[in-house]
C-alpha cells in the first residue's frame, strides 16, 4: 500500500457538525441571557427587571428559537416531554391559573414565559449527554464568574455593593446573594466537569478556585453553606462509590449532624444562627413569612394566579408591606412563593416532582457519575429554596438548570442507555 493511500487528511466539518456548533453557541448565549447577569448593572430595582421593555426584547427571539428547536425534533421531544410530565404539571397549572388570577393578562404572559423557559430546559436535557450537559452549564457559569470578577475589580461602583451591605461583591447581579448563589453552583459544576472531562481538569480547577473566592467575597452565608454541600457532597459520594462500607458510617454521621442542626435551630436559634452571623429572623425573612401565611388563607388551594401577587401596590401585597414596613419584592422562599401563585395544589405537584428527582438521583449513586451533579445539585436547589424564590421562575437560569437536571434524572437525553460507572 502506498504512502498516499495510508495518509488520511483531516475531515472538514460537515454541515451537520457546523449546525451542532452553532446550536450549542446559541444555547450558551440563551443561558447567559437567562442568568440576568447582562442586566444586573443596568437596573436599579431587582423586582422590576423582568418588566423592563428592553429586557423583554431579549426573550422573544429566544422563545422563537426554542419553537424552531422543538419543531426540528417534534416526535423525539414529545417523548421527552412525557418523561418530564412531573415537571410540566405545575407549569400547566400556572398557565391554567389565568382563569382565576387577580391579574389575568399578567399571569397569562408570565406563565407562557415559564412554559417556554421549561421547554427550553427539557430541550437542553434531550440534546446533551451528562458529560456535555455539565460542561455546557459549567462554561456558562464560568463566563459569568470571570465577568463578575472583572466588573467588581475594574468598576467597583457596579460590581461591589455600596449602600446595603457595603463592600460585599455582587458582580454582574443586583445583590450579593445572587452572586453567591450562582458562584456556589459554578464551583459545583466546575468540580463535576473535572470528573467528567479530566482532559481539561486544569481549566476547571482554575474556575473552581475563582468561584470559591467569589462566594467568599459575596459574604452570602447561604451560598457558603451551598458551597460546602456541593463540594462535600461530591467528596462523600466519591467515598461511598469507592467503598459502600466506608460510606455507611459517613451517611450515619451526616444524619446525626443533620438532626443535631435541626434540633439546634428549633431549641437554640439565637446560638445556631449566631454561628453563621445571622439573626433568628433571617434578616427579616421570618416576619415576611408570617405575613404571607395570613395571605395564603384567602386563596389556599389555587393561589392568587401565577407570578402576580406582588404586582398590584394596592392588592394583597399591600398588607404584607404594611406589616413588615418595607417594600417586600418576593416571598424569599420558593415554596411560599409557589403557594401564593398556584396554591397548595401547585406546591404538592412540585413536591412530587422534586421527590421523584431525588429518588432518581439516589438510584444513580452506584450506577454512574451523574449522581455527582444530579443528586447533589437537587439538594442544593432545596437549600436555596428555603431563602430564595427559585421555584417555577420564568426567564431564570436557576430554574432552567434544575428543570433540565430533573428531566435528565427522569431519563431524558440523546441516549437513554444507563451510563457506565
VEXDREN-2710 file (C-alpha; in Angstrom, 1 decimal):
% VEXDREN-2710
k/r/px/py/pz
1/UNK/0.0/0.0/0.0
2/UNK/1.4/3.4/-1.0
3/UNK/2.1/6.1/1.4
4/UNK/-0.5/8.3/-0.3
5/UNK/-3.2/5.7/0.4
6/UNK/-2.1/5.4/4.1
7/UNK/-2.4/9.1/4.6
8/UNK/-5.9/10.4/5.5
9/UNK/-6.2/14.2/5.6
10/UNK/-8.3/15.7/8.4
11/UNK/-12.0/15.6/7.5
12/UNK/-13.6/19.0/7.3
13/UNK/-16.7/19.9/9.3
14/UNK/-19.9/18.6/7.8
15/UNK/-23.0/20.8/7.7
16/UNK/-24.4/18.8/10.5
17/UNK/-21.3/19.4/12.6
18/UNK/-21.3/23.1/11.9
19/UNK/-25.0/23.2/12.7
20/UNK/-24.3/21.5/16.0
21/UNK/-21.6/24.0/17.0
22/UNK/-23.9/26.9/16.1
23/UNK/-26.8/25.4/18.0
24/UNK/-24.6/24.9/21.1
25/UNK/-23.3/28.5/20.9
26/UNK/-26.9/29.7/20.7
27/UNK/-27.9/27.6/23.7
28/UNK/-25.0/29.0/25.6
29/UNK/-25.9/32.6/24.7
30/UNK/-29.5/32.0/25.7
31/UNK/-28.4/30.6/29.1
32/UNK/-26.3/33.7/29.7
33/UNK/-29.3/35.9/28.9
34/UNK/-31.5/34.0/31.3
35/UNK/-28.8/34.4/34.0
36/UNK/-29.8/38.0/34.4
37/UNK/-26.1/38.8/34.6
38/UNK/-26.2/41.0/31.5
39/UNK/-28.9/43.2/33.1
40/UNK/-27.8/43.5/36.7
41/UNK/-25.5/46.5/36.3
42/UNK/-28.3/48.3/34.3
43/UNK/-31.2/48.1/36.6
44/UNK/-32.0/49.9/39.9
45/UNK/-34.8/47.7/41.2
46/UNK/-34.5/43.9/41.1
47/UNK/-38.2/43.3/41.2
48/UNK/-38.8/45.3/38.1
49/UNK/-36.1/43.7/35.9
50/UNK/-38.4/41.3/34.0
51/UNK/-40.9/44.1/33.2
52/UNK/-38.4/46.5/31.5
53/UNK/-39.2/46.7/27.8
54/UNK/-35.6/46.4/26.6
55/UNK/-35.1/43.2/28.6
56/UNK/-38.3/41.7/27.1
57/UNK/-36.8/42.2/23.7
58/UNK/-34.1/39.7/24.5
59/UNK/-36.6/37.0/25.5
60/UNK/-38.9/36.9/22.5
61/UNK/-36.2/35.8/19.9
62/UNK/-35.2/33.1/22.4
63/UNK/-38.8/31.8/22.6
64/UNK/-38.9/31.8/18.8
65/UNK/-35.6/29.8/18.6
66/UNK/-37.0/27.3/21.2
67/UNK/-40.0/26.8/19.0
68/UNK/-37.7/26.1/16.0
69/UNK/-35.7/23.7/18.1
70/UNK/-38.8/21.8/19.1
71/UNK/-40.3/21.7/15.6
72/UNK/-37.0/20.3/14.3
73/UNK/-37.4/17.2/16.5
74/UNK/-41.1/17.0/17.3
75/UNK/-41.5/13.3/17.9
76/UNK/-38.3/12.8/19.9
77/UNK/-39.1/15.8/22.1
78/UNK/-42.7/14.7/22.6
79/UNK/-41.4/11.5/24.2
80/UNK/-39.1/13.6/26.4
81/UNK/-42.0/15.9/27.4
82/UNK/-43.8/12.8/28.5
83/UNK/-40.8/11.7/30.6
84/UNK/-40.8/15.2/32.1
85/UNK/-44.5/15.3/32.9
86/UNK/-44.0/15.7/36.6
87/UNK/-42.0/19.0/35.9
88/UNK/-44.6/20.2/33.4
89/UNK/-47.7/19.6/35.6
90/UNK/-47.2/22.6/37.9
91/UNK/-46.2/24.7/34.8
92/UNK/-49.6/23.8/33.2
93/UNK/-51.3/24.7/36.5
94/UNK/-49.6/28.1/36.3
95/UNK/-51.0/28.6/32.8
96/UNK/-54.5/27.5/34.0
97/UNK/-54.3/30.0/36.9
98/UNK/-55.0/32.7/34.3
99/UNK/-58.7/31.7/34.8
100/UNK/-58.7/32.8/38.5
101/UNK/-55.8/35.2/38.6
102/UNK/-56.1/38.6/40.2
103/UNK/-54.4/39.9/37.1
104/UNK/-55.2/37.5/34.2
105/UNK/-53.2/39.3/31.5
106/UNK/-50.0/39.3/33.5
107/UNK/-50.5/35.7/34.6
108/UNK/-51.0/34.6/31.0
109/UNK/-48.0/36.4/29.8
110/UNK/-45.7/35.2/32.6
111/UNK/-47.0/31.6/32.5
112/UNK/-46.3/31.4/28.8
113/UNK/-42.8/32.7/29.6
114/UNK/-42.5/29.9/32.2
115/UNK/-43.7/27.3/29.7
116/UNK/-41.1/28.4/27.1
117/UNK/-38.3/28.5/29.8
118/UNK/-39.2/25.0/30.9
119/UNK/-39.4/23.6/27.4
120/UNK/-36.0/25.1/26.7
121/UNK/-34.7/23.3/29.8
122/UNK/-36.1/19.9/28.6
123/UNK/-34.7/20.5/25.2
124/UNK/-31.2/21.0/26.6
125/UNK/-31.6/17.8/28.6
126/UNK/-32.7/15.9/25.5
127/UNK/-29.8/17.4/23.4
128/UNK/-26.8/16.6/25.5
129/UNK/-25.5/13.6/27.4
130/UNK/-24.5/14.1/31.1
131/UNK/-20.8/15.0/30.4
132/UNK/-21.6/17.6/27.7
133/UNK/-24.6/18.9/29.7
134/UNK/-22.4/19.5/32.8
135/UNK/-19.6/21.1/30.7
136/UNK/-22.1/23.3/28.9
137/UNK/-23.5/24.6/32.2
138/UNK/-20.0/24.9/33.7
139/UNK/-19.0/27.0/30.7
140/UNK/-22.0/29.3/31.2
141/UNK/-21.2/29.9/34.9
142/UNK/-17.5/30.2/34.2
143/UNK/-18.2/33.1/31.8
144/UNK/-20.4/34.7/34.5
145/UNK/-17.7/34.2/37.1
146/UNK/-14.9/35.8/35.0
147/UNK/-17.2/38.7/34.0
148/UNK/-18.3/39.3/37.6
149/UNK/-14.7/39.3/38.8
150/UNK/-13.6/41.8/36.2
151/UNK/-16.6/44.1/36.8
152/UNK/-16.1/44.2/40.5
153/UNK/-12.3/44.7/40.1
154/UNK/-12.5/47.3/37.3
155/UNK/-15.8/49.1/38.1
156/UNK/-16.4/48.6/41.8
157/UNK/-19.3/51.1/41.8
158/UNK/-21.2/48.5/39.8
159/UNK/-19.7/45.2/40.9
160/UNK/-19.5/45.9/44.7
161/UNK/-22.5/46.9/46.9
162/UNK/-22.2/50.5/48.0
163/UNK/-25.2/51.2/50.3
164/UNK/-26.8/48.0/51.6
165/UNK/-24.0/45.5/52.7
166/UNK/-21.2/47.8/51.6
167/UNK/-18.1/46.0/50.5
168/UNK/-19.9/42.8/49.6
169/UNK/-19.3/41.7/46.0
170/UNK/-22.4/41.4/43.8
171/UNK/-20.6/41.0/40.4
172/UNK/-23.0/41.1/37.5
173/UNK/-26.1/41.0/39.7
174/UNK/-28.1/43.4/41.7
175/UNK/-27.5/41.7/45.1
176/UNK/-24.6/39.8/46.8
177/UNK/-26.8/36.8/47.3
178/UNK/-27.3/36.4/43.6
179/UNK/-23.5/36.3/43.0
180/UNK/-23.0/33.9/45.9
181/UNK/-25.8/31.6/44.8
182/UNK/-24.5/31.4/41.2
183/UNK/-20.9/31.0/42.2
184/UNK/-21.7/28.1/44.6
185/UNK/-23.3/26.4/41.5
186/UNK/-20.3/27.4/39.4
187/UNK/-17.9/25.7/41.9
188/UNK/-20.0/22.5/42.0
189/UNK/-20.3/22.4/38.2
190/UNK/-16.5/23.0/37.8
191/UNK/-15.8/20.2/40.1
192/UNK/-18.1/17.9/38.2
193/UNK/-16.6/19.0/34.9
194/UNK/-13.2/17.9/36.3
195/UNK/-14.7/14.5/36.9
196/UNK/-16.4/14.1/33.5
197/UNK/-13.8/15.9/31.4
198/UNK/-10.4/15.2/33.1
199/UNK/-8.5/16.3/30.0
200/UNK/-9.5/19.8/30.9
201/UNK/-9.1/19.5/34.7
202/UNK/-6.6/22.3/35.0
203/UNK/-9.1/24.7/33.3
204/UNK/-11.9/23.6/35.5
205/UNK/-9.7/23.6/38.6
206/UNK/-9.0/27.3/38.0
207/UNK/-12.7/28.1/37.6
208/UNK/-13.4/26.1/40.8
209/UNK/-10.9/28.3/42.7
210/UNK/-12.3/31.5/41.2
211/UNK/-15.8/30.5/42.1
212/UNK/-14.8/29.8/45.7
213/UNK/-13.2/33.2/46.0
214/UNK/-16.3/34.9/44.7
215/UNK/-18.6/33.1/47.1
216/UNK/-16.4/34.3/50.0
217/UNK/-16.3/37.8/48.6
218/UNK/-20.1/37.9/48.3
219/UNK/-20.4/37.2/52.1
220/UNK/-23.5/35.2/51.5
221/UNK/-23.9/32.7/54.3
222/UNK/-26.5/30.6/52.5
223/UNK/-24.2/30.4/49.4
224/UNK/-21.3/29.3/51.7
225/UNK/-23.5/26.5/53.0
226/UNK/-24.4/25.5/49.4
227/UNK/-20.7/25.5/48.5
228/UNK/-19.9/23.2/51.4
229/UNK/-22.9/21.0/50.4
230/UNK/-21.8/20.8/46.8
231/UNK/-18.1/20.1/47.4
232/UNK/-18.7/17.9/50.5
233/UNK/-21.5/16.0/48.7
234/UNK/-19.2/15.2/45.8
235/UNK/-16.5/14.0/48.2
236/UNK/-18.9/11.9/50.2
237/UNK/-20.4/10.3/47.1
238/UNK/-16.9/9.5/45.9
239/UNK/-16.1/7.7/49.1
240/UNK/-19.4/5.9/49.0
241/UNK/-18.9/4.8/45.4
242/UNK/-15.4/3.6/46.1
243/UNK/-16.4/1.6/49.2
244/UNK/-20.0/1.4/50.4
245/UNK/-18.8/0.0/53.7
246/UNK/-16.9/3.3/54.3
247/UNK/-19.9/5.2/53.0
248/UNK/-22.3/3.8/55.6
249/UNK/-20.6/5.4/58.6
250/UNK/-20.4/8.6/56.6
251/UNK/-24.1/8.6/56.0
252/UNK/-24.7/7.8/59.7
253/UNK/-22.7/10.8/60.8
254/UNK/-24.4/13.0/58.2
255/UNK/-27.8/12.0/59.5
256/UNK/-26.7/12.6/63.1
257/UNK/-25.2/16.0/62.2
258/UNK/-28.3/17.0/60.3
259/UNK/-30.6/16.0/63.2
260/UNK/-28.4/18.0/65.6
261/UNK/-28.6/21.1/63.4
262/UNK/-32.4/20.8/63.1
263/UNK/-32.7/20.4/66.9
264/UNK/-30.3/23.3/67.5
265/UNK/-32.3/25.6/65.2
266/UNK/-35.5/24.6/67.0
267/UNK/-34.4/24.9/70.6
268/UNK/-31.4/27.3/70.4
269/UNK/-32.0/29.5/67.4
270/UNK/-30.0/32.5/68.6
271/UNK/-26.9/30.4/69.3
272/UNK/-27.2/28.5/66.0
273/UNK/-27.8/31.5/63.7
274/UNK/-25.1/33.4/65.6
275/UNK/-22.6/30.9/64.5
276/UNK/-23.1/32.0/60.9
277/UNK/-23.6/35.6/61.6
278/UNK/-27.3/35.6/61.2
279/UNK/-30.1/36.7/63.4
280/UNK/-33.0/34.3/64.1
281/UNK/-35.3/36.3/61.9
282/UNK/-33.0/35.5/58.9
283/UNK/-32.6/39.3/58.1
284/UNK/-36.4/39.9/58.5
285/UNK/-37.5/36.9/56.4
286/UNK/-39.5/35.3/59.2
287/UNK/-41.5/38.5/59.5
288/UNK/-42.3/38.3/55.8
289/UNK/-43.3/34.6/56.0
290/UNK/-45.6/35.2/59.0
291/UNK/-47.4/38.0/57.0
292/UNK/-47.6/35.8/53.9
293/UNK/-49.1/32.9/55.8
294/UNK/-52.0/35.1/56.6
295/UNK/-52.4/35.9/52.8
296/UNK/-52.4/32.2/51.8
297/UNK/-55.5/31.7/53.8
298/UNK/-57.5/33.8/51.3
299/UNK/-56.7/31.5/48.3
300/UNK/-55.3/28.4/49.9
301/UNK/-55.7/25.8/47.2
302/UNK/-55.2/27.6/43.8
303/UNK/-53.4/30.8/44.8
304/UNK/-53.7/34.3/43.5
305/UNK/-52.6/33.5/40.0
306/UNK/-49.1/32.8/38.7
307/UNK/-46.5/35.5/39.4
308/UNK/-48.9/38.4/40.1
309/UNK/-49.1/38.6/43.9
310/UNK/-46.5/41.4/44.1
311/UNK/-47.6/43.4/41.1
312/UNK/-50.5/45.5/42.5
313/UNK/-49.4/48.0/45.1
314/UNK/-53.0/48.1/46.4
315/UNK/-53.5/44.4/46.2
316/UNK/-52.7/41.6/48.8
317/UNK/-49.0/42.6/48.8
318/UNK/-50.0/45.9/50.3
319/UNK/-50.9/44.3/53.6
320/UNK/-47.6/42.3/53.7
321/UNK/-45.6/45.5/53.1
322/UNK/-47.7/47.4/55.7
323/UNK/-47.0/44.7/58.3
324/UNK/-43.2/44.4/57.6
325/UNK/-42.8/48.2/56.9
326/UNK/-40.7/47.8/53.8
327/UNK/-41.3/47.2/50.1
328/UNK/-41.0/43.4/50.1
329/UNK/-40.3/42.3/46.4
330/UNK/-40.7/38.5/46.8
331/UNK/-41.5/35.8/49.4
332/UNK/-37.8/35.0/49.9
333/UNK/-38.9/31.3/49.9
334/UNK/-39.6/29.2/46.9
335/UNK/-42.4/27.1/48.5
336/UNK/-44.3/30.1/49.8
337/UNK/-43.9/31.9/46.5
338/UNK/-45.4/28.9/44.8
339/UNK/-48.2/28.7/47.3
340/UNK/-49.1/32.4/46.7
341/UNK/-49.1/31.8/42.9
342/UNK/-50.8/28.4/42.4
343/UNK/-51.8/27.4/45.8
344/UNK/-51.3/24.2/47.8
345/UNK/-52.2/22.2/44.6
346/UNK/-49.1/23.7/42.9
347/UNK/-46.9/23.1/46.0
348/UNK/-47.9/19.5/46.1
349/UNK/-47.4/19.0/42.4
350/UNK/-43.9/20.4/42.6
351/UNK/-43.1/18.4/45.8
352/UNK/-44.0/15.2/43.9
353/UNK/-41.7/16.2/41.1
354/UNK/-38.9/17.1/43.5
355/UNK/-39.1/13.9/45.5
356/UNK/-39.1/11.9/42.2
357/UNK/-36.0/13.7/41.1
358/UNK/-34.3/12.9/44.5
359/UNK/-35.3/9.3/44.2
360/UNK/-33.9/9.1/40.7
361/UNK/-30.7/10.7/41.9
362/UNK/-30.3/8.2/44.7
363/UNK/-30.8/5.3/42.2
364/UNK/-27.8/6.7/40.2
365/UNK/-25.4/6.7/43.1
366/UNK/-23.8/3.3/42.3
367/UNK/-24.7/3.3/38.6
368/UNK/-22.7/6.2/37.2
369/UNK/-21.1/9.5/37.8
370/UNK/-24.2/11.5/37.1
371/UNK/-25.1/11.5/40.8
372/UNK/-22.2/13.8/41.5
373/UNK/-24.2/16.5/39.8
374/UNK/-27.8/15.2/39.6
375/UNK/-28.3/14.3/43.2
376/UNK/-26.2/16.9/44.9
377/UNK/-27.4/19.9/42.8
378/UNK/-31.0/18.9/43.5
379/UNK/-30.3/19.0/47.3
380/UNK/-28.6/22.4/46.8
381/UNK/-31.7/23.7/45.0
382/UNK/-33.7/22.7/48.1
383/UNK/-31.3/24.6/50.3
384/UNK/-31.7/27.8/48.2
385/UNK/-35.5/27.4/48.1
386/UNK/-35.6/28.0/51.8
387/UNK/-34.5/31.6/51.4
388/UNK/-34.9/32.5/47.7
389/UNK/-37.9/32.4/45.4
390/UNK/-36.3/29.9/42.9
391/UNK/-39.2/27.5/42.1
392/UNK/-41.1/27.8/38.8
393/UNK/-39.4/31.1/37.8
394/UNK/-39.8/32.3/34.3
395/UNK/-36.7/33.5/32.3
396/UNK/-34.5/32.2/35.1
397/UNK/-31.2/30.3/34.8
398/UNK/-31.6/28.6/38.2
399/UNK/-35.0/27.2/37.2
400/UNK/-33.5/26.0/33.8
401/UNK/-30.6/24.2/35.5
402/UNK/-33.0/22.5/37.9
403/UNK/-35.6/21.6/35.3
404/UNK/-33.0/20.3/32.9
405/UNK/-31.3/18.3/35.6
406/UNK/-34.6/16.8/36.8
407/UNK/-35.5/15.9/33.2
408/UNK/-32.2/14.1/32.7
409/UNK/-32.8/12.2/36.0
410/UNK/-36.1/11.1/34.6
411/UNK/-34.4/9.6/31.6
412/UNK/-34.4/12.5/29.0
413/UNK/-31.2/12.5/26.9
414/UNK/-29.8/11.8/23.4
415/UNK/-29.3/8.2/24.6
416/UNK/-31.4/6.6/27.3
417/UNK/-28.9/3.9/28.0
418/UNK/-27.6/3.9/31.5
419/UNK/-24.2/5.4/32.0
420/UNK/-21.4/3.0/32.9
421/UNK/-19.7/3.9/36.2
END
